[in-house]
């Protein structure tokens, strides 16, 4: 091959399809910048999408419940966070291994604080129905509910887990109800293990408080808001029982607005999901209808008209010093305080349902 042919062959572009690191003579080197002659090309439009704002379900929920307060409505509500779903799946596994199920309910809402799904899970197992916070409910209603559960053939104990003596009553009754399981082991000549007891219910009915009282020390975290317990935990009770504390589980969907309101009043649903002011207005209407003298006793002094919940909240805010800029009453803080007072029994003993209303 002649020298001229070899020179011509070297000047050709490579056949690999990849750009040569040395451009051919007379051609500009292709880079990210536009080096060709002529007008500069317009930059391509930026197709990067701006992050979408996360839609909030809270305003929609409040709008639905505001409409519900103004007239009859049957709105659906849902508060079923991931830890509830995990807890429900865990219950399906654990309930097969237990000897007794203790279902805890709130005495102010004995039927409404039940979860039909938990009842389905507990089917076929010995069960103790523990109606907690009985000191916050109307005594006459407690007696009516006790008779109601007796007619249904259900073992129900009305108690208050905050009081240590009552917790020991629960231990005694649990040992009695698990005796058949221990006898079954004894008949086979096997030493009976500690009876396994599962404690379940909706949020904030006092499951962890009950176990802490049985332990006589605070081992499990508790709080006034729902959702404190996020996972299940086995707890031995001084060699007599083995108890499983479980997270509170609600129904995935609450069909009626009145049910959601009552669950929020007792603290089973976080107040901020529905709005503290909306909950306080509905609660004030109910209290003023059932026992108007209660408000005058709990908040002595000049009282607004019983039919004006907004005026009541404004007066409560001024009395407690809940003010915002300009000296205006902070209605949200006043509403939160009213809900706390109701849950702690400072507004008297109230029952939100009776057996006759079922």
C-alpha positions as CSV (number, residue, x, y, z in Angstrom):
1,X,0.0,0.0,0.0
2,X,1.3,3.4,-1.0
3,X,1.9,6.2,1.4
4,X,-0.8,8.3,-0.1
5,X,-3.4,5.5,0.3
6,X,-2.4,4.9,3.9
7,X,-2.8,8.7,4.6
8,X,-6.3,8.7,3.0
9,X,-7.3,5.7,5.1
10,X,-6.2,7.3,8.3
11,X,-8.3,10.4,7.5
12,X,-11.6,8.5,7.3
13,X,-13.9,8.5,10.3
14,X,-14.0,5.3,12.4
15,X,-16.7,2.8,11.5
16,X,-17.6,1.9,15.1
17,X,-20.3,4.5,15.3
18,X,-18.5,6.2,18.2
19,X,-17.4,9.8,17.7
20,X,-13.7,10.3,17.1
21,X,-11.7,12.1,19.7
22,X,-10.0,14.0,16.8
23,X,-12.5,15.7,14.5
24,X,-12.0,15.7,10.8
25,X,-10.4,18.8,9.4
26,X,-12.8,21.6,8.6
27,X,-15.6,20.2,10.9
28,X,-16.2,21.6,14.4
29,X,-15.8,19.3,17.4
30,X,-19.2,18.3,18.7
31,X,-19.6,19.2,22.3
32,X,-22.5,20.1,24.6
33,X,-22.3,23.7,23.3
34,X,-23.6,24.7,19.9
35,X,-20.4,25.7,17.9
36,X,-22.0,25.7,14.4
37,X,-22.4,28.9,12.5
38,X,-25.8,30.5,12.3
39,X,-28.3,31.6,15.0
40,X,-28.1,29.9,18.3
41,X,-30.7,27.2,18.8
42,X,-33.3,27.8,21.6
43,X,-32.8,25.6,24.6
44,X,-35.2,22.7,25.0
45,X,-38.0,23.2,27.4
46,X,-37.5,21.8,30.9
47,X,-39.8,18.8,31.2
48,X,-39.0,18.3,34.9
49,X,-42.2,18.2,36.8
50,X,-42.7,20.2,39.9
51,X,-43.4,18.1,43.0
52,X,-47.2,17.7,43.5
53,X,-48.5,19.0,46.7
54,X,-49.8,16.1,48.9
55,X,-53.5,16.3,49.0
56,X,-54.9,16.6,52.5
57,X,-58.0,14.6,53.5
58,X,-58.6,16.7,56.5
59,X,-60.5,19.6,55.0
60,X,-62.8,17.2,53.2
61,X,-63.5,15.2,56.3
62,X,-64.3,18.4,58.2
63,X,-66.6,19.6,55.4
64,X,-68.5,16.3,55.6
65,X,-68.9,16.5,59.3
66,X,-69.9,20.2,59.3
67,X,-72.7,19.2,56.9
68,X,-73.6,16.3,59.2
69,X,-74.1,18.6,62.1
70,X,-76.4,20.9,60.1
71,X,-78.7,18.1,59.1
72,X,-79.1,14.3,59.0
73,X,-76.3,12.6,57.0
74,X,-74.7,9.2,56.7
75,X,-71.1,10.0,55.8
76,X,-68.3,7.4,55.7
77,X,-65.2,8.1,57.7
78,X,-61.9,6.1,57.8
79,X,-58.9,6.2,60.1
80,X,-57.0,2.9,59.6
81,X,-53.3,3.6,59.7
82,X,-50.7,1.0,58.6
83,X,-50.0,-0.2,62.2
84,X,-53.7,-1.1,62.6
85,X,-53.6,-3.3,59.5
86,X,-50.4,-5.0,60.7
87,X,-52.0,-5.5,64.2
88,X,-55.1,-7.1,62.7
89,X,-53.1,-9.6,60.7
90,X,-51.0,-10.4,63.8
91,X,-54.2,-11.0,65.9
92,X,-55.3,-13.6,63.4
93,X,-52.1,-15.6,64.2
94,X,-51.9,-15.0,68.0
95,X,-55.5,-15.7,68.8
96,X,-55.1,-19.4,68.0
97,X,-52.5,-19.8,70.7
98,X,-54.3,-18.0,73.6
99,X,-56.5,-19.5,76.3
100,X,-58.6,-16.3,77.0
101,X,-59.5,-13.1,75.2
102,X,-60.1,-9.9,77.2
103,X,-61.9,-7.4,75.1
104,X,-61.8,-3.9,76.6
105,X,-64.5,-1.3,75.8
106,X,-65.4,2.1,77.1
107,X,-68.3,2.3,79.5
108,X,-69.6,5.5,78.0
109,X,-70.0,3.7,74.7
110,X,-70.3,-0.1,75.5
111,X,-71.7,-1.1,72.0
112,X,-70.1,1.7,69.9
113,X,-66.6,0.9,71.2
114,X,-66.8,-2.7,70.0
115,X,-65.2,-3.8,66.8
116,X,-67.2,-6.5,65.0
117,X,-64.0,-7.6,63.3
118,X,-62.4,-8.4,66.7
119,X,-65.5,-10.3,67.7
120,X,-65.1,-12.4,64.5
121,X,-61.4,-13.0,65.2
122,X,-62.3,-14.0,68.8
123,X,-65.0,-16.5,67.9
124,X,-64.8,-19.8,69.6
125,X,-62.5,-18.7,72.4
126,X,-63.4,-18.0,76.0
127,X,-63.9,-14.2,76.3
128,X,-64.1,-11.7,79.1
129,X,-65.8,-8.4,78.3
130,X,-64.1,-5.7,80.3
131,X,-66.2,-2.4,80.4
132,X,-63.5,0.1,81.4
133,X,-63.8,3.7,82.7
134,X,-67.1,2.9,84.4
135,X,-66.6,5.8,86.8
136,X,-67.0,8.2,83.8
137,X,-70.4,6.7,82.7
138,X,-73.9,7.3,84.1
139,X,-74.4,4.8,87.0
140,X,-78.0,4.0,85.8
141,X,-76.6,3.3,82.3
142,X,-74.0,1.0,83.7
143,X,-76.7,-1.1,85.5
144,X,-78.8,-1.2,82.3
145,X,-75.8,-2.4,80.2
146,X,-74.8,-5.0,82.8
147,X,-78.3,-6.4,82.6
148,X,-78.2,-6.3,78.8
149,X,-74.9,-8.3,78.7
150,X,-76.3,-10.8,81.2
151,X,-79.3,-11.4,79.0
152,X,-76.9,-12.1,76.1
153,X,-75.0,-14.6,78.2
154,X,-71.8,-12.6,78.1
155,X,-69.3,-12.3,81.0
156,X,-69.0,-8.6,81.5
157,X,-67.1,-6.8,84.2
158,X,-67.6,-3.1,84.8
159,X,-64.5,-1.6,86.2
160,X,-62.0,1.2,86.2
161,X,-58.4,0.1,85.4
162,X,-56.9,3.2,86.9
163,X,-57.7,1.8,90.4
164,X,-55.3,-0.9,91.5
165,X,-57.9,-2.9,93.4
166,X,-60.1,-3.3,90.3
167,X,-57.2,-4.7,88.3
168,X,-56.8,-7.5,90.7
169,X,-60.4,-8.4,90.2
170,X,-59.6,-8.8,86.5
171,X,-56.7,-11.2,87.4
172,X,-58.9,-13.3,89.6
173,X,-61.6,-13.6,87.0
174,X,-59.0,-14.4,84.2
175,X,-57.5,-17.2,86.3
176,X,-61.0,-18.7,86.8
177,X,-61.8,-18.5,83.1
178,X,-58.6,-20.2,82.1
179,X,-58.9,-23.0,84.6
180,X,-60.4,-25.5,82.1
181,X,-57.2,-25.1,79.9
182,X,-55.0,-25.9,82.9
183,X,-57.2,-28.9,83.8
184,X,-56.8,-30.3,80.3
185,X,-53.0,-30.4,80.7
186,X,-53.3,-32.0,84.2
187,X,-55.5,-34.8,82.8
188,X,-52.7,-35.7,80.4
189,X,-50.1,-35.6,83.2
190,X,-48.5,-32.5,81.7
191,X,-47.5,-29.5,83.8
192,X,-49.7,-26.7,82.6
193,X,-47.9,-23.6,81.2
194,X,-48.9,-20.1,82.1
195,X,-52.3,-19.3,80.6
196,X,-52.0,-17.0,77.6
197,X,-54.3,-14.1,77.6
198,X,-54.7,-11.5,74.8
199,X,-56.0,-8.0,75.5
200,X,-57.7,-6.3,72.6
201,X,-60.0,-3.5,71.7
202,X,-60.3,-0.2,69.9
203,X,-57.8,2.6,70.6
204,X,-57.6,4.4,73.9
205,X,-60.0,2.2,75.9
206,X,-57.3,1.4,78.6
207,X,-55.7,-1.9,77.5
208,X,-52.1,-0.9,78.4
209,X,-53.3,0.8,81.6
210,X,-54.9,-2.4,82.7
211,X,-51.7,-4.4,82.2
212,X,-49.6,-1.8,84.0
213,X,-52.0,-2.0,86.9
214,X,-51.7,-5.7,87.0
215,X,-47.9,-5.4,86.9
216,X,-48.1,-2.7,89.6
217,X,-45.6,-0.7,87.6
218,X,-45.6,1.3,84.4
219,X,-44.0,-0.9,81.8
220,X,-46.2,-0.2,78.8
221,X,-46.5,3.3,77.4
222,X,-49.9,5.0,77.7
223,X,-51.3,8.4,76.7
224,X,-54.5,10.4,76.3
225,X,-54.3,10.2,72.5
226,X,-55.0,7.1,70.4
227,X,-52.2,5.2,68.7
228,X,-49.7,5.0,71.5
229,X,-49.3,1.2,71.3
230,X,-48.0,0.4,67.8
231,X,-47.0,-3.3,68.2
232,X,-47.9,-6.3,70.2
233,X,-46.0,-7.3,73.3
234,X,-46.1,-10.3,75.6
235,X,-45.9,-9.5,79.3
236,X,-45.6,-12.0,82.1
237,X,-47.7,-11.3,85.3
238,X,-45.7,-12.7,88.2
239,X,-45.8,-16.3,87.1
240,X,-49.7,-16.5,87.0
241,X,-50.6,-15.2,83.5
242,X,-48.9,-14.3,80.2
243,X,-50.7,-11.3,78.7
244,X,-50.4,-9.9,75.2
245,X,-50.9,-6.2,74.8
246,X,-52.1,-5.2,71.3
247,X,-52.6,-2.0,69.4
248,X,-56.1,-0.6,69.2
249,X,-57.9,-1.6,66.0
250,X,-60.8,0.3,64.5
251,X,-63.0,-0.8,61.6
252,X,-61.5,0.3,58.3
253,X,-64.6,2.2,57.5
254,X,-67.0,4.0,59.9
255,X,-70.3,4.3,58.1
256,X,-72.1,6.9,60.1
257,X,-71.0,10.4,61.2
258,X,-72.6,10.1,64.6
259,X,-70.5,7.0,65.3
260,X,-67.3,8.8,64.4
261,X,-68.3,11.8,66.5
262,X,-68.8,9.7,69.6
263,X,-65.6,7.7,69.1
264,X,-63.7,11.0,68.8
265,X,-65.3,12.3,72.0
266,X,-64.0,9.4,74.0
267,X,-60.6,9.7,72.3
268,X,-60.6,6.6,70.1
269,X,-60.1,8.9,67.0
270,X,-57.7,11.8,67.0
271,X,-59.6,15.1,67.4
272,X,-57.5,16.9,64.7
273,X,-58.9,14.6,62.0
274,X,-62.4,16.0,62.4
275,X,-61.5,19.4,63.9
276,X,-61.6,20.2,67.7
277,X,-64.1,23.0,67.3
278,X,-66.5,20.9,65.3
279,X,-66.3,18.2,68.0
280,X,-66.7,20.7,70.8
281,X,-69.8,22.3,69.2
282,X,-71.5,18.9,68.8
283,X,-70.6,17.8,72.3
284,X,-71.9,21.1,73.8
285,X,-75.2,20.7,72.0
286,X,-75.5,17.2,73.5
287,X,-74.6,18.2,77.0
288,X,-76.9,21.2,76.9
289,X,-79.7,19.0,75.7
290,X,-79.1,16.2,78.3
291,X,-77.8,18.0,81.4
292,X,-77.4,21.8,80.9
293,X,-76.6,22.3,84.6
294,X,-73.4,20.4,84.2
295,X,-71.7,23.3,82.3
296,X,-72.7,25.8,84.9
297,X,-71.2,23.6,87.6
298,X,-68.0,22.8,85.7
299,X,-67.5,26.4,84.5
300,X,-69.1,28.7,87.2
301,X,-69.8,32.3,86.2
302,X,-71.8,34.1,83.6
303,X,-73.1,31.5,81.2
304,X,-74.0,32.1,77.5
305,X,-77.2,30.7,76.1
306,X,-77.2,26.9,76.0
307,X,-78.0,26.9,72.3
308,X,-74.9,28.9,71.4
309,X,-71.8,26.6,71.4
310,X,-69.6,29.2,69.8
311,X,-70.3,31.6,72.6
312,X,-69.5,28.9,75.2
313,X,-66.2,28.2,73.6
314,X,-65.4,32.0,73.5
315,X,-66.3,32.4,77.2
316,X,-64.2,29.3,78.1
317,X,-61.2,30.7,76.2
318,X,-61.4,34.1,78.0
319,X,-61.7,32.4,81.4
320,X,-58.7,30.2,80.8
321,X,-56.6,32.9,79.1
322,X,-56.6,31.3,75.7
323,X,-56.2,34.4,73.6
324,X,-54.6,35.2,70.2
325,X,-53.3,38.5,68.8
326,X,-55.7,41.3,69.4
327,X,-57.1,39.7,72.5
328,X,-59.4,37.5,70.5
329,X,-60.4,34.1,72.1
330,X,-58.5,31.1,70.8
331,X,-61.4,28.8,70.0
332,X,-59.3,25.8,69.0
333,X,-57.5,25.7,72.4
334,X,-60.8,26.1,74.2
335,X,-62.3,23.3,72.2
336,X,-59.3,21.0,73.0
337,X,-59.7,21.9,76.7
338,X,-63.4,21.1,76.6
339,X,-62.7,17.7,75.1
340,X,-60.0,16.9,77.7
341,X,-62.4,18.0,80.5
342,X,-65.1,15.6,79.1
343,X,-62.7,12.7,78.8
344,X,-61.4,13.1,82.4
345,X,-64.9,13.3,83.8
346,X,-64.8,17.0,84.8
347,X,-68.1,17.6,83.1
348,X,-69.9,14.9,85.0
349,X,-70.7,11.3,84.2
350,X,-72.1,10.8,80.8
351,X,-73.2,7.8,78.8
352,X,-73.4,8.3,75.0
353,X,-75.7,5.3,74.4
354,X,-78.2,3.1,76.2
355,X,-79.3,-0.5,75.4
356,X,-82.7,0.8,74.4
357,X,-81.1,2.8,71.6
358,X,-79.6,-0.2,69.8
